Amino acid sequence: MKETGSSMSRRNFLRRTAAFTAAFSVVPRHVLAGAGDAAPSRKLNIAGIGVGGMGENNLYACAGENIVALCDVDPSNAAGTYLQYPKAKQYKDFRVMLEQQKDVDAVIIATPDHTHAVIAMAAMQCGKHVYVQKPLAHSVKEARVLTEAARRHKVVSQMGNQGRSGDGIRLICEWIWSGAIGPVREVHAWTNRPVWPQGVEVLRPTDTPPLPKGMAWDLWIGPAPYRPYHPAYHPEKWRAWWDFGTGSLGDLGCHIMDPVFWALKLKYPVSVEGCISTYWEDFWKKTEPKNETYPRSSIVRYKFPAREEMPEVKITWWDGGLKPPRPDELEPGRKMGDDDGGVLFIGDRGKLMCGCYGRSPRLIPETAMKEFKLPPKTLERIPGGQAGHEKDWVRACKGGKPASSNFDYSGPLSEMVLMGNLAVRFPDRLLLWDGGKMEITNDKDANAYVARQYRQGWTL
């Protein structure tokens, strides 16, 4: 009988995979010949897991390679992608795919956030290179564990924050490192998210509509606490729910704060605090509604210590339509950032602003930009820029230079973003963070959420 859903546990999967490998001496090609065994001319065999949404775009960017397997728990939602790759074998359970599909070199993972870690870990344990959508994980600990696992298994990794491969983020780094605006002590980052239903008025549904045809709902739930299917969660609306998504920060934080993280040479914050939009269900009794989604809007304040030649810096995140004060230097009529969000770097000698992904960086006011003598381009550019992010990963899988957002970089970036969600979950508290120990040192309640509790049958 074919195992589906949670009947095939991670333990069984690993035991059976180990037995199969021992019996047939199957070893991934990159392990047999080292990291550079795949000549640039040889096509990778790529599998996609979660191919009904962003995964379709990631696969399209790798269409010059061999797309040999497609895995999605909802075949109706993935039907369009299946039609594009008729020769690819189709699966619902990623564990079955990894066990049976031995020709896979690399895996693209674009599932909802709550399943990123368990799938990526399983793929790396099988020796597969991994491309994982942002944020890397659902919890801080998961991000740290995946970063360490990529090193341990010696696989090529990349997170799907495509702005990391763009020219804009490199210009920002070069300008700040050249002293264009002086030492940076304050940064503001913001987004227009959420653009989905989210907030105190969104309550858990009580009705139980029928499943989409052929959908494996138990697999979609994965390591999260079980609840019945409802279109309030799938497709696309899962980002709002604490059990499945990572809210506005998880959606665009890894894009918008990427240039901040790189240009300012950040790693672990020393503290984080948040405040959120709310309302009193009964003001006099001070009883708030039990809310299972992220707030409609939030403000998160990070503090980072001095690093190398850079001073202590405070970074503030704004979402839900909230923005920092408009800088006096910004000319009337000019937009702050772009439609998705933006960043404002405040230095001792000037200000720099960009849009989401580090797009269109400019010193402000425009007169300062016109007077600015551009420094030399010291950072290597990625062919194709932002649009070449997946191909950058493919080149690394074939023995090229490390991918631009490999987990050694994107893991700590994801940790920073997910730390913000701890502050959102426990607002109006100053959370003190020991990054080395991965511990909130002054708040046991918040510290309990650094790691997740998995549903029975699921482990990392």
PEJO-V245386 format. One record per helix or strand. SS is the DSSP state (hx for helix, st for strand). FROM is the first residue (numbers start at 1). LEN is the number of residues. If there is no record, write none. Layout:
# PEJO-V245386
ss:SS from:FROM len:LEN
ss:SS from:FROM len:LEN
This chain:
# PEJO-V245386
ss:hx from:5 len:3
ss:hx from:10 len:15
ss:hx from:29 len:5
ss:st from:45 len:5
ss:hx from:54 len:8
ss:st from:66 len:6
ss:hx from:79 len:6
ss:st from:89 len:3
ss:hx from:94 len:7
ss:st from:106 len:4
ss:hx from:113 len:13
ss:st from:129 len:4
ss:hx from:140 len:14
ss:st from:157 len:3
ss:hx from:162 len:4
ss:hx from:167 len:11
ss:st from:184 len:8
ss:hx from:217 len:5
ss:hx from:237 len:4
ss:st from:241 len:1
ss:hx from:247 len:10
ss:hx from:258 len:6
ss:st from:271 len:6
ss:st from:282 len:1
ss:st from:287 len:1
ss:st from:293 len:1
ss:st from:298 len:7
ss:st from:307 len:1
ss:st from:310 len:1
ss:st from:313 len:6
ss:st from:341 len:7
ss:st from:350 len:6
ss:hx from:356 len:3
ss:st from:362 len:3
ss:hx from:366 len:6
ss:hx from:385 len:13
ss:hx from:407 len:19
ss:st from:431 len:4
ss:st from:439 len:2
ss:hx from:444 len:4
